[in-house]
Amino acid sequence: MTAHIVEYIRYRIPSERSAEFLSAYTRAAVPLAAAPQCIDYELTRCEEDFEHFVLRITWTSSKDHLEGFRRSELFRDFFEEIRPYVENIEEMRHYTPTTVRGTGASTPTLYAWAGGEESFERLTEIFYEKVPKDDLLAPLFEGLPVEHAQHVAQWLGEVFGGPAAYSQEHGGHSQMVGKHLGKGITEPQRRRWVNLMQDAADDAGLPTDAEFRSAFLAYVEWGTRLAVYFSGPDADRPAEQPVPLWNWGAAPPYQP
């Protein structure tokens, strides 16, 4: 996976042209959304000064943007709509996301909703009590250190919005992925892991509302499928990346 980049284009549009500017971008958004290099986009307007607009576009990479989209017919269709406003651009640059990120307190994190550290420790404790009794998973987890359940609790807690304990003590995403290299995890084992984790969530008393459980299961599916891939014979450890952060109904941006 390669890190995505974010492009910001800042416009100053005279008030008398703002309506036609918004109409033009409504049309331009059609080819932009169809571009395989585009992850998402958003046009915002300054609340203090209505003449200022900022377009944010997340691209799969700067190369994909400049050498892929810019050379495509979709770009020509896009540019045809926004051409009259190029002279109004005040800034157009690419930015690389950093590890400084998070969510505010207006909506509780999945970590807080689940009950925090105690709930995730209870979850992994119950899960790893089930594993040795399971015919498919027992061989895969044979010989695990006693602190493994605690480390997985830290990982899941951080993924769902809790303290960055795993990152601080053990590393980022690459470190976790590296633990699966060469394991040869099968699809039946992956599915059994998913099912046991759901059973453990029930036994641990995690929230059962549809919103939480759908987000919880979405991560479990995403994470276990990555584990299967990186446990295969041809997988290499990925470049260092931060721990993925999961939220209500949202996954990390798609990266090919």
C-alpha positions as CSV (number, residue, x, y, z in Angstrom):
1,M,0.0,0.0,0.0
2,T,1.2,3.6,-0.7
3,A,0.3,6.6,1.4
4,H,-2.4,8.7,-0.1
5,I,-2.0,12.5,-0.5
6,V,-4.4,15.4,-0.1
7,E,-4.6,18.3,-2.6
8,Y,-5.9,21.6,-1.5
9,I,-7.0,24.2,-4.0
10,R,-7.9,27.6,-2.6
11,Y,-10.1,30.0,-4.6
12,R,-11.1,33.6,-4.2
13,I,-14.3,34.0,-6.2
14,P,-16.1,37.3,-6.4
15,S,-19.5,37.1,-4.8
16,E,-21.4,37.8,-8.1
17,R,-19.7,34.7,-9.6
18,S,-20.2,32.3,-6.7
19,A,-23.4,30.7,-7.9
20,E,-22.0,29.9,-11.3
21,F,-18.8,28.7,-9.6
22,L,-20.8,26.2,-7.5
23,S,-22.7,25.1,-10.5
24,A,-19.5,24.5,-12.5
25,Y,-18.1,22.4,-9.7
26,T,-21.3,20.4,-9.4
27,R,-20.8,19.4,-13.0
28,A,-17.0,19.0,-12.7
29,A,-17.5,16.6,-9.7
30,V,-19.0,14.0,-12.1
31,P,-15.7,13.2,-14.0
32,L,-13.7,13.7,-10.8
33,A,-15.8,11.1,-8.9
34,A,-15.3,8.7,-11.8
35,A,-11.5,8.9,-11.7
36,P,-10.0,5.8,-10.2
37,Q,-7.2,7.9,-8.7
38,C,-9.6,10.0,-6.6
39,I,-10.5,8.7,-3.1
40,D,-12.8,11.5,-2.1
41,Y,-13.4,15.2,-2.5
42,E,-15.1,18.2,-0.8
43,L,-15.7,21.8,-1.7
44,T,-16.1,24.1,1.3
45,R,-16.9,27.8,1.6
46,C,-15.5,30.2,4.1
47,E,-18.0,31.3,6.7
48,E,-16.3,34.6,7.6
49,D,-15.6,35.6,3.9
50,F,-18.0,34.1,1.4
51,E,-15.5,34.8,-1.5
52,H,-13.1,32.1,-0.3
53,F,-13.5,28.4,-1.2
54,V,-11.3,25.4,-0.6
55,L,-11.5,22.2,-2.6
56,R,-10.0,19.2,-0.9
57,I,-9.2,16.1,-3.0
58,T,-7.7,12.9,-1.6
59,W,-5.7,11.1,-4.3
60,T,-4.2,7.6,-4.2
61,S,-0.8,9.3,-4.8
62,S,0.6,12.5,-6.2
63,K,1.9,10.4,-9.2
64,D,-1.5,9.0,-9.8
65,H,-2.9,12.5,-9.8
66,L,-0.3,14.2,-12.0
67,E,0.5,11.3,-14.4
68,G,-2.8,9.4,-14.3
69,F,-5.8,11.7,-13.8
70,R,-4.1,14.8,-15.5
71,R,-3.5,12.8,-18.7
72,S,-6.9,11.3,-18.9
73,E,-10.1,12.2,-20.7
74,L,-11.8,12.6,-17.3
75,F,-9.4,15.4,-16.5
76,R,-10.3,17.2,-19.8
77,D,-14.0,17.0,-18.9
78,F,-13.2,18.2,-15.4
79,F,-11.0,21.1,-16.5
80,E,-13.5,22.2,-19.1
81,E,-15.9,23.1,-16.3
82,I,-13.4,24.8,-14.0
83,R,-11.3,26.5,-16.6
84,P,-12.9,30.0,-16.1
85,Y,-11.9,30.0,-12.5
86,V,-8.2,29.0,-12.8
87,E,-7.2,32.7,-12.6
88,N,-8.9,32.8,-9.2
89,I,-6.7,30.1,-7.6
90,E,-4.6,31.4,-4.7
91,E,-3.0,28.1,-3.8
92,M,-2.8,24.6,-5.2
93,R,-0.6,22.1,-3.4
94,H,-0.3,18.5,-2.3
95,Y,0.0,17.5,1.4
96,T,1.0,14.2,3.0
97,P,-1.1,13.2,6.0
98,T,0.8,12.8,9.3
99,T,0.2,10.7,12.4
100,V,-1.4,13.7,14.1
101,R,-5.1,12.9,13.6
102,G,-8.1,11.9,15.6
103,T,-11.8,12.7,16.3
104,G,-13.4,15.1,18.6
105,A,-15.6,14.4,21.6
106,S,-18.9,15.3,20.0
107,T,-19.4,11.7,19.1
108,P,-18.0,8.9,21.4
109,T,-15.3,6.7,20.0
110,L,-16.1,3.1,19.4
111,Y,-13.5,2.4,22.2
112,A,-15.5,4.5,24.7
113,W,-18.8,3.1,23.6
114,A,-17.6,-0.4,24.1
115,G,-16.5,0.4,27.7
116,G,-12.9,1.3,27.3
117,E,-9.8,-0.6,28.4
118,E,-11.5,-3.0,30.7
119,S,-13.9,-4.2,28.0
120,F,-11.2,-4.9,25.5
121,E,-9.1,-6.7,28.0
122,R,-12.1,-8.8,28.9
123,L,-12.8,-9.4,25.2
124,T,-9.4,-10.7,24.4
125,E,-9.1,-12.7,27.6
126,I,-12.3,-14.6,26.8
127,F,-11.3,-15.0,23.1
128,Y,-7.9,-16.6,24.0
129,E,-9.6,-18.9,26.4
130,K,-11.7,-20.2,23.5
131,V,-8.8,-20.6,21.1
132,P,-7.0,-23.7,22.6
133,K,-10.3,-25.6,22.6
134,D,-10.8,-24.9,18.8
135,D,-9.6,-27.6,16.4
136,L,-8.9,-25.1,13.6
137,L,-7.2,-22.3,15.6
138,A,-5.4,-24.1,18.3
139,P,-2.4,-25.2,16.1
140,L,-2.1,-21.6,14.7
141,F,-1.8,-20.1,18.2
142,E,0.2,-22.8,19.9
143,G,3.0,-21.4,22.0
144,L,1.8,-17.9,22.2
145,P,3.3,-15.8,25.1
146,V,1.0,-15.1,28.0
147,E,1.0,-11.4,27.3
148,H,-0.4,-11.9,23.7
149,A,-4.0,-11.3,24.8
150,Q,-3.0,-8.0,26.5
151,H,-1.2,-6.9,23.4
152,V,-4.2,-7.6,21.2
153,A,-6.4,-5.7,23.6
154,Q,-4.1,-2.7,23.3
155,W,-4.2,-3.1,19.5
156,L,-8.0,-3.3,19.3
157,G,-8.4,-0.4,21.8
158,E,-6.2,1.8,19.7
159,V,-7.9,0.8,16.4
160,F,-11.3,1.8,17.9
161,G,-10.1,5.2,19.1
162,G,-8.5,4.5,22.5
163,P,-5.0,5.4,23.8
164,A,-2.1,4.8,21.5
165,A,-0.6,2.2,23.8
166,Y,0.2,-0.4,21.1
167,S,2.0,2.2,18.9
168,Q,4.0,3.5,21.9
169,E,5.0,0.1,23.2
170,H,5.1,-2.2,20.1
171,G,5.1,-0.1,16.9
172,G,2.6,0.6,14.2
173,H,0.7,-1.4,11.6
174,S,3.8,-3.0,10.0
175,Q,4.7,-4.4,13.4
176,M,1.3,-6.1,13.8
177,V,1.3,-7.3,10.2
178,G,4.8,-8.7,10.6
179,K,3.5,-11.2,13.2
180,H,1.5,-13.0,10.5
181,L,4.3,-13.4,7.9
182,G,4.8,-17.0,7.0
183,K,1.9,-18.3,9.1
184,G,-0.1,-19.6,6.1
185,I,-3.5,-18.7,7.6
186,T,-6.3,-20.4,5.7
187,E,-9.7,-19.0,4.9
188,P,-11.5,-21.5,7.2
189,Q,-9.2,-20.4,10.0
190,R,-9.9,-16.8,9.2
191,R,-13.6,-17.4,9.3
192,R,-13.4,-19.3,12.6
193,W,-11.4,-16.4,14.1
194,V,-14.1,-14.0,13.1
195,N,-16.8,-16.2,14.6
196,L,-15.0,-16.8,17.8
197,M,-14.3,-13.0,18.2
198,Q,-18.0,-12.3,17.7
199,D,-18.8,-15.0,20.4
200,A,-16.3,-13.4,22.7
201,A,-17.8,-10.0,22.2
202,D,-21.2,-11.4,23.3
203,D,-19.6,-13.2,26.3
204,A,-17.7,-10.0,27.2
205,G,-20.8,-7.9,27.2
206,L,-19.8,-5.6,24.4
207,P,-22.6,-3.3,23.1
208,T,-25.1,-5.2,20.9
209,D,-26.5,-2.2,19.0
210,A,-26.4,-2.5,15.3
211,E,-24.2,0.5,14.7
212,F,-21.4,-0.7,17.0
213,R,-21.5,-4.3,16.0
214,S,-21.5,-3.5,12.3
215,A,-18.4,-1.3,12.8
216,F,-16.8,-3.9,15.0
217,L,-17.4,-6.7,12.6
218,A,-16.2,-4.5,9.6
219,Y,-12.8,-4.1,11.3
220,V,-12.6,-7.8,12.2
221,E,-13.3,-8.7,8.6
222,W,-10.8,-6.2,7.2
223,G,-8.1,-7.1,9.7
224,T,-8.4,-10.8,9.3
225,R,-8.4,-10.6,5.5
226,L,-5.1,-8.6,5.6
227,A,-3.7,-11.2,8.0
228,V,-4.5,-14.0,5.5
229,Y,-2.8,-12.0,2.7
230,F,0.3,-11.2,4.7
231,S,0.6,-14.7,6.0
232,G,0.9,-16.0,2.4
233,P,4.1,-17.2,0.7
234,D,4.7,-14.1,-1.4
235,A,3.9,-11.4,1.0
236,D,6.5,-8.9,2.2
237,R,6.2,-6.7,5.3
238,P,4.7,-3.4,4.3
239,A,6.3,0.0,4.8
240,E,5.8,1.4,8.3
241,Q,2.3,2.8,8.7
242,P,0.4,4.1,11.7
243,V,-2.3,1.9,13.4
244,P,-5.5,2.2,11.4
245,L,-8.2,4.1,13.1
246,W,-11.8,2.8,12.8
247,N,-14.9,4.9,13.4
248,W,-18.7,4.6,13.1
249,G,-19.4,3.3,9.7
250,A,-16.1,4.4,8.3
251,A,-12.9,2.5,7.2
252,P,-9.5,3.9,6.4
253,P,-9.4,5.4,2.8
254,Y,-9.0,2.7,0.1
255,Q,-5.4,2.4,-1.1
256,P,-4.7,0.0,-4.0
